[in-house]
């Protein structure tokens, strides 16, 4: 007997069913959790200056109590740029008294 484990945090029900069809397993065996976990906070920005908007959001009270934050970027160079901005700009603001 084969054992298959597939994990995803973002697949829709349709996608899960498609995956089950492709793997030739019953969709009844799939275990699904919450569509949007309560421990996640999502934010979307259409700001022209995305870097400043991100820094403002990270400094906001909304994220003050977060133990960790995940920032998704679509390209590796964006990840490197955002990481550098956060490292430099947030370290400076954290050291500067309000």
Backbone atoms as SQL, in Angstrom:
CREATE TABLE atoms (id INTEGER PRIMARY KEY, chain TEXT, resi INTEGER, resn TEXT, atom TEXT, x REAL, y REAL, z REAL);
INSERT INTO atoms VALUES
  (1, 'A', 1, 'UNK', 'N', 0.841, -1.174, 0.000),
  (2, 'A', 1, 'UNK', 'CA', 0.000, 0.000, 0.000),
  (3, 'A', 1, 'UNK', 'C', 0.892, 1.246, 0.000),
  (4, 'A', 2, 'UNK', 'N', 0.603, 2.158, -0.898),
  (5, 'A', 2, 'UNK', 'CA', 1.372, 3.393, -0.978),
  (6, 'A', 2, 'UNK', 'C', 0.850, 4.397, 0.040),
  (7, 'A', 3, 'UNK', 'N', 1.764, 5.174, 0.590),
  (8, 'A', 3, 'UNK', 'CA', 1.393, 6.268, 1.477),
  (9, 'A', 3, 'UNK', 'C', 1.743, 7.571, 0.774),
  (10, 'A', 4, 'UNK', 'N', 0.767, 8.460, 0.674),
  (11, 'A', 4, 'UNK', 'CA', 0.976, 9.742, 0.011),
  (12, 'A', 4, 'UNK', 'C', 0.598, 10.847, 0.980),
  (13, 'A', 5, 'UNK', 'N', 1.477, 11.827, 1.104),
  (14, 'A', 5, 'UNK', 'CA', 1.194, 12.994, 1.923),
  (15, 'A', 5, 'UNK', 'C', 1.467, 14.225, 1.074),
  (16, 'A', 6, 'UNK', 'N', 0.459, 15.038, 0.890),
  (17, 'A', 6, 'UNK', 'CA', 0.613, 16.296, 0.165),
  (18, 'A', 6, 'UNK', 'C', 0.153, 17.422, 1.058),
  (19, 'A', 7, 'UNK', 'N', 0.955, 18.453, 1.145),
  (20, 'A', 7, 'UNK', 'CA', 0.627, 19.569, 2.026),
  (21, 'A', 7, 'UNK', 'C', 0.620, 20.871, 1.234),
  (22, 'A', 8, 'UNK', 'N', -0.335, 21.708, 1.537),
  (23, 'A', 8, 'UNK', 'CA', -0.390, 23.044, 0.957),
  (24, 'A', 8, 'UNK', 'C', -1.191, 23.941, 1.888),
  (25, 'A', 9, 'UNK', 'N', -0.872, 25.186, 1.867),
  (26, 'A', 9, 'UNK', 'CA', -1.611, 26.143, 2.692),
  (27, 'A', 9, 'UNK', 'C', -2.521, 27.004, 1.840),
  (28, 'A', 10, 'UNK', 'N', -2.473, 26.826, 0.526),
  (29, 'A', 10, 'UNK', 'CA', -3.179, 27.773, -0.332),
  (30, 'A', 10, 'UNK', 'C', -4.087, 27.148, -1.383),
  (31, 'A', 11, 'UNK', 'N', -4.126, 25.850, -1.510),
  (32, 'A', 11, 'UNK', 'CA', -4.903, 25.228, -2.577),
  (33, 'A', 11, 'UNK', 'C', -6.402, 25.374, -2.333),
  (34, 'A', 12, 'UNK', 'N', -7.105, 25.706, -3.395),
  (35, 'A', 12, 'UNK', 'CA', -8.570, 25.763, -3.321),
  (36, 'A', 12, 'UNK', 'C', -9.120, 24.342, -3.334),
  (37, 'A', 13, 'UNK', 'N', -10.396, 24.202, -3.055),
  (38, 'A', 13, 'UNK', 'CA', -11.023, 22.885, -3.079),
  (39, 'A', 13, 'UNK', 'C', -10.912, 22.274, -4.477),
  (40, 'A', 14, 'UNK', 'N', -11.111, 23.093, -5.495),
  (41, 'A', 14, 'UNK', 'CA', -11.000, 22.606, -6.868),
  (42, 'A', 14, 'UNK', 'C', -9.589, 22.081, -7.149),
  (43, 'A', 15, 'UNK', 'N', -8.572, 22.840, -6.709),
  (44, 'A', 15, 'UNK', 'CA', -7.191, 22.400, -6.905),
  (45, 'A', 15, 'UNK', 'C', -6.924, 21.104, -6.155),
  (46, 'A', 16, 'UNK', 'N', -7.413, 21.001, -4.931),
  (47, 'A', 16, 'UNK', 'CA', -7.232, 19.763, -4.163),
  (48, 'A', 16, 'UNK', 'C', -7.869, 18.583, -4.882),
  (49, 'A', 17, 'UNK', 'N', -9.067, 18.787, -5.417),
  (50, 'A', 17, 'UNK', 'CA', -9.744, 17.721, -6.157),
  (51, 'A', 17, 'UNK', 'C', -8.962, 17.342, -7.409),
  (52, 'A', 18, 'UNK', 'N', -8.420, 18.343, -8.106),
  (53, 'A', 18, 'UNK', 'CA', -7.603, 18.068, -9.293),
  (54, 'A', 18, 'UNK', 'C', -6.366, 17.252, -8.936),
  (55, 'A', 19, 'UNK', 'N', -5.733, 17.602, -7.828),
  (56, 'A', 19, 'UNK', 'CA', -4.545, 16.868, -7.375),
  (57, 'A', 19, 'UNK', 'C', -4.918, 15.423, -7.047),
  (58, 'A', 20, 'UNK', 'N', -6.026, 15.240, -6.352),
  (59, 'A', 20, 'UNK', 'CA', -6.478, 13.879, -6.022),
  (60, 'A', 20, 'UNK', 'C', -6.759, 13.081, -7.289),
  (61, 'A', 21, 'UNK', 'N', -7.406, 13.719, -8.270),
  (62, 'A', 21, 'UNK', 'CA', -7.659, 13.032, -9.546),
  (63, 'A', 21, 'UNK', 'C', -6.349, 12.634, -10.213),
  (64, 'A', 22, 'UNK', 'N', -5.394, 13.564, -10.236),
  (65, 'A', 22, 'UNK', 'CA', -4.101, 13.295, -10.873),
  (66, 'A', 22, 'UNK', 'C', -3.354, 12.153, -10.180),
  (67, 'A', 23, 'UNK', 'N', -3.428, 12.117, -8.863),
  (68, 'A', 23, 'UNK', 'CA', -2.743, 11.063, -8.099),
  (69, 'A', 23, 'UNK', 'C', -3.561, 9.784, -8.004),
  (70, 'A', 24, 'UNK', 'N', -4.775, 9.837, -8.551),
  (71, 'A', 24, 'UNK', 'CA', -5.687, 8.695, -8.530),
  (72, 'A', 24, 'UNK', 'C', -5.979, 8.225, -7.110),
  (73, 'A', 25, 'UNK', 'N', -6.274, 9.204, -6.261),
  (74, 'A', 25, 'UNK', 'CA', -6.694, 8.897, -4.891),
  (75, 'A', 25, 'UNK', 'C', -8.053, 9.539, -4.651),
  (76, 'A', 26, 'UNK', 'N', -8.757, 9.041, -3.689),
  (77, 'A', 26, 'UNK', 'CA', -10.090, 9.546, -3.386),
  (78, 'A', 26, 'UNK', 'C', -10.003, 10.902, -2.693),
  (79, 'A', 27, 'UNK', 'N', -10.797, 11.852, -3.158),
  (80, 'A', 27, 'UNK', 'CA', -10.831, 13.170, -2.519),
  (81, 'A', 27, 'UNK', 'C', -11.394, 13.081, -1.103),
  (82, 'A', 28, 'UNK', 'N', -12.100, 11.979, -0.815),
  (83, 'A', 28, 'UNK', 'CA', -12.650, 11.784, 0.533),
  (84, 'A', 28, 'UNK', 'C', -11.558, 11.582, 1.573),
  (85, 'A', 29, 'UNK', 'N', -10.372, 11.193, 1.135),
  (86, 'A', 29, 'UNK', 'CA', -9.280, 10.953, 2.083),
  (87, 'A', 29, 'UNK', 'C', -8.514, 12.233, 2.414),
  (88, 'A', 30, 'UNK', 'N', -8.808, 13.307, 1.685),
  (89, 'A', 30, 'UNK', 'CA', -8.114, 14.576, 1.929),
  (90, 'A', 30, 'UNK', 'C', -8.638, 15.218, 3.203),
  (91, 'A', 31, 'UNK', 'N', -7.733, 15.749, 3.994),
  (92, 'A', 31, 'UNK', 'CA', -8.088, 16.460, 5.219),
  (93, 'A', 31, 'UNK', 'C', -7.842, 17.933, 4.968),
  (94, 'A', 32, 'UNK', 'N', -8.864, 18.730, 5.178),
  (95, 'A', 32, 'UNK', 'CA', -8.742, 20.168, 4.927),
  (96, 'A', 32, 'UNK', 'C', -8.947, 20.937, 6.225),
  (97, 'A', 33, 'UNK', 'N', -8.153, 21.968, 6.395),
  (98, 'A', 33, 'UNK', 'CA', -8.287, 22.835, 7.554),
  (99, 'A', 33, 'UNK', 'C', -9.050, 24.097, 7.188),
  (100, 'A', 34, 'UNK', 'N', -8.847, 25.117, 7.977),
  (101, 'A', 34, 'UNK', 'CA', -9.492, 26.395, 7.728),
  (102, 'A', 34, 'UNK', 'C', -9.015, 26.973, 6.405),
  (103, 'A', 35, 'UNK', 'N', -9.905, 27.666, 5.706),
  (104, 'A', 35, 'UNK', 'CA', -9.517, 28.317, 4.459),
  (105, 'A', 35, 'UNK', 'C', -8.562, 29.470, 4.762),
  (106, 'A', 36, 'UNK', 'N', -8.826, 30.207, 5.815),
  (107, 'A', 36, 'UNK', 'CA', -7.969, 31.323, 6.199),
  (108, 'A', 36, 'UNK', 'C', -7.676, 31.186, 7.692),
  (109, 'A', 37, 'UNK', 'N', -6.504, 30.665, 8.044),
  (110, 'A', 37, 'UNK', 'CA', -6.177, 30.467, 9.460),
  (111, 'A', 37, 'UNK', 'C', -6.258, 31.768, 10.258),
  (112, 'A', 38, 'UNK', 'N', -6.721, 31.660, 11.470),
  (113, 'A', 38, 'UNK', 'CA', -6.921, 32.843, 12.314),
  (114, 'A', 38, 'UNK', 'C', -5.615, 33.490, 12.749),
  (115, 'A', 39, 'UNK', 'N', -4.499, 32.767, 12.656),
  (116, 'A', 39, 'UNK', 'CA', -3.221, 33.340, 13.089),
  (117, 'A', 39, 'UNK', 'C', -2.524, 34.114, 11.974),
  (118, 'A', 40, 'UNK', 'N', -3.159, 34.278, 10.826),
  (119, 'A', 40, 'UNK', 'CA', -2.567, 35.024, 9.722),
  (120, 'A', 40, 'UNK', 'C', -3.250, 36.374, 9.549),
  (121, 'A', 41, 'UNK', 'N', -2.446, 37.363, 9.234),
  (122, 'A', 41, 'UNK', 'CA', -2.952, 38.684, 8.872),
  (123, 'A', 41, 'UNK', 'C', -2.404, 38.994, 7.489),
  (124, 'A', 42, 'UNK', 'N', -3.290, 39.285, 6.559),
  (125, 'A', 42, 'UNK', 'CA', -2.855, 39.604, 5.208),
  (126, 'A', 42, 'UNK', 'C', -3.006, 41.093, 4.959),
  (127, 'A', 43, 'UNK', 'N', -2.123, 41.622, 4.163),
  (128, 'A', 43, 'UNK', 'CA', -2.176, 43.031, 3.811),
  (129, 'A', 43, 'UNK', 'C', -1.804, 43.179, 2.346),
  (130, 'A', 44, 'UNK', 'N', -2.552, 43.990, 1.631),
  (131, 'A', 44, 'UNK', 'CA', -2.273, 44.264, 0.229),
  (132, 'A', 44, 'UNK', 'C', -2.125, 45.770, 0.091),
  (133, 'A', 45, 'UNK', 'N', -1.128, 46.180, -0.664),
  (134, 'A', 45, 'UNK', 'CA', -0.870, 47.602, -0.848),
  (135, 'A', 45, 'UNK', 'C', -0.775, 47.927, -2.328),
  (136, 'A', 46, 'UNK', 'N', -1.356, 49.048, -2.709),
  (137, 'A', 46, 'UNK', 'CA', -1.231, 49.530, -4.084),
  (138, 'A', 46, 'UNK', 'C', -0.490, 50.861, -4.096),
  (139, 'A', 47, 'UNK', 'N', 0.299, 51.077, -3.058),
  (140, 'A', 47, 'UNK', 'CA', 1.066, 52.309, -2.953),
  (141, 'A', 47, 'UNK', 'C', 2.090, 52.419, -4.076),
  (142, 'A', 48, 'UNK', 'N', 2.357, 53.635, -4.492),
  (143, 'A', 48, 'UNK', 'CA', 3.365, 53.861, -5.529),
  (144, 'A', 48, 'UNK', 'C', 4.750, 53.533, -4.983),
  (145, 'A', 49, 'UNK', 'N', 5.055, 54.008, -3.773),
  (146, 'A', 49, 'UNK', 'CA', 6.339, 53.712, -3.147),
  (147, 'A', 49, 'UNK', 'C', 6.155, 52.513, -2.213),
  (148, 'A', 50, 'UNK', 'N', 6.278, 51.322, -2.766),
  (149, 'A', 50, 'UNK', 'CA', 6.009, 50.098, -2.026),
  (150, 'A', 50, 'UNK', 'C', 6.950, 49.895, -0.839),
  (151, 'A', 51, 'UNK', 'N', 8.205, 50.304, -0.987),
  (152, 'A', 51, 'UNK', 'CA', 9.162, 50.121, 0.108),
  (153, 'A', 51, 'UNK', 'C', 8.773, 50.949, 1.321),
  (154, 'A', 52, 'UNK', 'N', 8.425, 52.207, 1.112),
  (155, 'A', 52, 'UNK', 'CA', 8.011, 53.065, 2.232),
  (156, 'A', 52, 'UNK', 'C', 6.706, 52.566, 2.842),
  (157, 'A', 53, 'UNK', 'N', 5.787, 52.094, 2.003),
  (158, 'A', 53, 'UNK', 'CA', 4.520, 51.556, 2.507),
  (159, 'A', 53, 'UNK', 'C', 4.765, 50.318, 3.363),
  (160, 'A', 54, 'UNK', 'N', 5.683, 49.457, 2.923),
  (161, 'A', 54, 'UNK', 'CA', 6.017, 48.262, 3.699),
  (162, 'A', 54, 'UNK', 'C', 6.631, 48.636, 5.041),
  (163, 'A', 55, 'UNK', 'N', 7.564, 49.563, 5.028),
  (164, 'A', 55, 'UNK', 'CA', 8.191, 49.993, 6.283),
  (165, 'A', 55, 'UNK', 'C', 7.165, 50.600, 7.231),
  (166, 'A', 56, 'UNK', 'N', 6.260, 51.418, 6.711),
  (167, 'A', 56, 'UNK', 'CA', 5.212, 52.015, 7.546),
  (168, 'A', 56, 'UNK', 'C', 4.323, 50.925, 8.139),
  (169, 'A', 57, 'UNK', 'N', 3.991, 49.936, 7.339),
  (170, 'A', 57, 'UNK', 'CA', 3.158, 48.839, 7.822),
  (171, 'A', 57, 'UNK', 'C', 3.870, 48.043, 8.903),
  (172, 'A', 58, 'UNK', 'N', 5.139, 47.749, 8.695),
  (173, 'A', 58, 'UNK', 'CA', 5.896, 46.985, 9.689),
  (174, 'A', 58, 'UNK', 'C', 6.081, 47.747, 10.995),
  (175, 'A', 59, 'UNK', 'N', 6.103, 49.066, 10.922),
  (176, 'A', 59, 'UNK', 'CA', 6.231, 49.902, 12.130),
  (177, 'A', 59, 'UNK', 'C', 4.883, 50.140, 12.812),
  (178, 'A', 60, 'UNK', 'N', 3.798, 49.791, 12.169),
  (179, 'A', 60, 'UNK', 'CA', 2.458, 50.094, 12.678),
  (180, 'A', 60, 'UNK', 'C', 2.091, 49.210, 13.869),
  (181, 'A', 61, 'UNK', 'N', 1.136, 49.673, 14.676),
  (182, 'A', 61, 'UNK', 'CA', 0.684, 48.877, 15.825),
  (183, 'A', 61, 'UNK', 'C', 0.136, 47.508, 15.428),
  (184, 'A', 62, 'UNK', 'N', -0.374, 47.406, 14.213),
  (185, 'A', 62, 'UNK', 'CA', -0.950, 46.140, 13.749),
  (186, 'A', 62, 'UNK', 'C', 0.057, 44.995, 13.841),
  (187, 'A', 63, 'UNK', 'N', 1.337, 45.294, 13.612),
  (188, 'A', 63, 'UNK', 'CA', 2.355, 44.256, 13.617),
  (189, 'A', 63, 'UNK', 'C', 3.283, 44.329, 14.825),
  (190, 'A', 64, 'UNK', 'N', 3.011, 45.200, 15.755),
  (191, 'A', 64, 'UNK', 'CA', 3.886, 45.394, 16.916),
  (192, 'A', 64, 'UNK', 'C', 3.995, 44.138, 17.779),
  (193, 'A', 65, 'UNK', 'N', 2.939, 43.366, 17.878),
  (194, 'A', 65, 'UNK', 'CA', 2.926, 42.196, 18.749),
  (195, 'A', 65, 'UNK', 'C', 3.266, 40.890, 18.023),
  (196, 'A', 66, 'UNK', 'N', 3.575, 40.968, 16.747),
  (197, 'A', 66, 'UNK', 'CA', 3.867, 39.749, 15.974),
  (198, 'A', 66, 'UNK', 'C', 5.233, 39.180, 16.353),
  (199, 'A', 67, 'UNK', 'N', 5.274, 37.877, 16.523),
  (200, 'A', 67, 'UNK', 'CA', 6.546, 37.201, 16.790),
  (201, 'A', 67, 'UNK', 'C', 7.334, 36.998, 15.498),
  (202, 'A', 68, 'UNK', 'N', 6.617, 36.877, 14.397),
  (203, 'A', 68, 'UNK', 'CA', 7.280, 36.693, 13.105),
  (204, 'A', 68, 'UNK', 'C', 6.383, 37.235, 12.001),
  (205, 'A', 69, 'UNK', 'N', 7.010, 37.600, 10.917),
  (206, 'A', 69, 'UNK', 'CA', 6.303, 38.142, 9.764),
  (207, 'A', 69, 'UNK', 'C', 6.928, 37.522, 8.520),
  (208, 'A', 70, 'UNK', 'N', 6.089, 37.092, 7.594),
  (209, 'A', 70, 'UNK', 'CA', 6.560, 36.559, 6.321),
  (210, 'A', 70, 'UNK', 'C', 6.173, 37.554, 5.236),
  (211, 'A', 71, 'UNK', 'N', 7.147, 37.936, 4.444),
  (212, 'A', 71, 'UNK', 'CA', 6.912, 38.840, 3.324),
  (213, 'A', 71, 'UNK', 'C', 7.215, 38.069, 2.054),
  (214, 'A', 72, 'UNK', 'N', 6.216, 37.950, 1.201),
  (215, 'A', 72, 'UNK', 'CA', 6.393, 37.224, -0.053),
  (216, 'A', 72, 'UNK', 'C', 6.771, 38.188, -1.163),
  (217, 'A', 73, 'UNK', 'N', 7.764, 37.807, -1.936),
  (218, 'A', 73, 'UNK', 'CA', 8.190, 38.551, -3.117),
  (219, 'A', 73, 'UNK', 'C', 8.134, 37.594, -4.302),
  (220, 'A', 74, 'UNK', 'N', 7.908, 38.138, -5.471),
  (221, 'A', 74, 'UNK', 'CA', 7.787, 37.279, -6.642),
  (222, 'A', 74, 'UNK', 'C', 9.126, 36.967, -7.295),
  (223, 'A', 75, 'UNK', 'N', 10.125, 37.776, -7.025),
  (224, 'A', 75, 'UNK', 'CA', 11.426, 37.563, -7.661),
  (225, 'A', 75, 'UNK', 'C', 12.529, 37.607, -6.621),
  (226, 'A', 76, 'UNK', 'N', 13.596, 36.897, -6.896),
  (227, 'A', 76, 'UNK', 'CA', 14.711, 36.826, -5.950),
  (228, 'A', 76, 'UNK', 'C', 15.336, 38.198, -5.712),
  (229, 'A', 77, 'UNK', 'N', 15.507, 38.987, -6.772),
  (230, 'A', 77, 'UNK', 'CA', 16.112, 40.308, -6.584),
  (231, 'A', 77, 'UNK', 'C', 15.219, 41.206, -5.737),
  (232, 'A', 78, 'UNK', 'N', 13.897, 41.019, -5.816),
  (233, 'A', 78, 'UNK', 'CA', 12.990, 41.763, -4.931),
  (234, 'A', 78, 'UNK', 'C', 13.198, 41.339, -3.484),
  (235, 'A', 79, 'UNK', 'N', 13.390, 40.056, -3.265),
  (236, 'A', 79, 'UNK', 'CA', 13.646, 39.549, -1.907),
  (237, 'A', 79, 'UNK', 'C', 14.916, 40.171, -1.324),
  (238, 'A', 80, 'UNK', 'N', 15.963, 40.213, -2.132),
  (239, 'A', 80, 'UNK', 'CA', 17.227, 40.779, -1.675),
  (240, 'A', 80, 'UNK', 'C', 17.077, 42.273, -1.369),
  (241, 'A', 81, 'UNK', 'N', 16.369, 42.991, -2.236),
  (242, 'A', 81, 'UNK', 'CA', 16.165, 44.429, -2.052),
  (243, 'A', 81, 'UNK', 'C', 15.348, 44.691, -0.785),
  (244, 'A', 82, 'UNK', 'N', 14.252, 43.959, -0.619),
  (245, 'A', 82, 'UNK', 'CA', 13.385, 44.145, 0.553),
  (246, 'A', 82, 'UNK', 'C', 14.141, 43.779, 1.829),
  (247, 'A', 83, 'UNK', 'N', 14.887, 42.699, 1.807),
  (248, 'A', 83, 'UNK', 'CA', 15.658, 42.297, 2.994),
  (249, 'A', 83, 'UNK', 'C', 16.664, 43.369, 3.379),
  (250, 'A', 84, 'UNK', 'N', 17.318, 43.945, 2.398),
  (251, 'A', 84, 'UNK', 'CA', 18.297, 45.010, 2.672),
  (252, 'A', 84, 'UNK', 'C', 17.611, 46.243, 3.246),
  (253, 'A', 85, 'UNK', 'N', 16.512, 46.636, 2.661),
  (254, 'A', 85, 'UNK', 'CA', 15.775, 47.811, 3.151),
  (255, 'A', 85, 'UNK', 'C', 15.326, 47.599, 4.596),
  (256, 'A', 86, 'UNK', 'N', 14.768, 46.431, 4.861),
  (257, 'A', 86, 'UNK', 'CA', 14.293, 46.141, 6.222),
  (258, 'A', 86, 'UNK', 'C', 15.462, 46.119, 7.200),
  (259, 'A', 87, 'UNK', 'N', 16.532, 45.464, 6.812),
  (260, 'A', 87, 'UNK', 'CA', 17.702, 45.352, 7.700),
  (261, 'A', 87, 'UNK', 'C', 18.261, 46.738, 8.034),
  (262, 'A', 88, 'UNK', 'N', 18.393, 47.583, 7.030),
  (263, 'A', 88, 'UNK', 'CA', 18.991, 48.902, 7.237),
  (264, 'A', 88, 'UNK', 'C', 18.000, 49.878, 7.874),
  (265, 'A', 89, 'UNK', 'N', 16.831, 49.995, 7.286),
  (266, 'A', 89, 'UNK', 'CA', 15.887, 51.023, 7.735),
  (267, 'A', 89, 'UNK', 'C', 15.216, 50.696, 9.055),
  (268, 'A', 90, 'UNK', 'N', 14.890, 49.439, 9.301),
  (269, 'A', 90, 'UNK', 'CA', 14.239, 49.101, 10.567),
  (270, 'A', 90, 'UNK', 'C', 15.231, 49.057, 11.710),
  (271, 'A', 91, 'UNK', 'N', 16.462, 48.662, 11.466),
  (272, 'A', 91, 'UNK', 'CA', 17.460, 48.685, 12.532),
  (273, 'A', 91, 'UNK', 'C', 17.716, 50.114, 12.976),
  (274, 'A', 92, 'UNK', 'N', 17.769, 51.023, 12.019),
  (275, 'A', 92, 'UNK', 'CA', 17.987, 52.432, 12.353),
  (276, 'A', 92, 'UNK', 'C', 16.816, 52.968, 13.161),
  (277, 'A', 93, 'UNK', 'N', 15.594, 52.663, 12.738),
  (278, 'A', 93, 'UNK', 'CA', 14.427, 53.187, 13.443),
  (279, 'A', 93, 'UNK', 'C', 14.255, 52.551, 14.806),
  (280, 'A', 94, 'UNK', 'N', 14.690, 51.292, 14.970),
  (281, 'A', 94, 'UNK', 'CA', 14.575, 50.634, 16.273),
  (282, 'A', 94, 'UNK', 'C', 15.586, 51.194, 17.270),
  (283, 'A', 95, 'UNK', 'N', 16.730, 51.678, 16.781),
  (284, 'A', 95, 'UNK', 'CA', 17.751, 52.213, 17.663),
  (285, 'A', 95, 'UNK', 'C', 17.488, 53.679, 18.012),
  (286, 'A', 96, 'UNK', 'N', 16.726, 54.376, 17.147),
  (287, 'A', 96, 'UNK', 'CA', 16.474, 55.789, 17.366),
  (288, 'A', 96, 'UNK', 'C', 15.288, 55.950, 18.318),
  (289, 'A', 97, 'UNK', 'N', 15.472, 56.651, 19.456),
  (290, 'A', 97, 'UNK', 'CA', 14.357, 56.834, 20.392),
  (291, 'A', 97, 'UNK', 'C', 13.291, 57.717, 19.758),
  (292, 'A', 98, 'UNK', 'N', 12.016, 57.386, 20.092),
  (293, 'A', 98, 'UNK', 'CA', 10.888, 58.149, 19.542),
  (294, 'A', 98, 'UNK', 'C', 10.734, 59.489, 20.220);
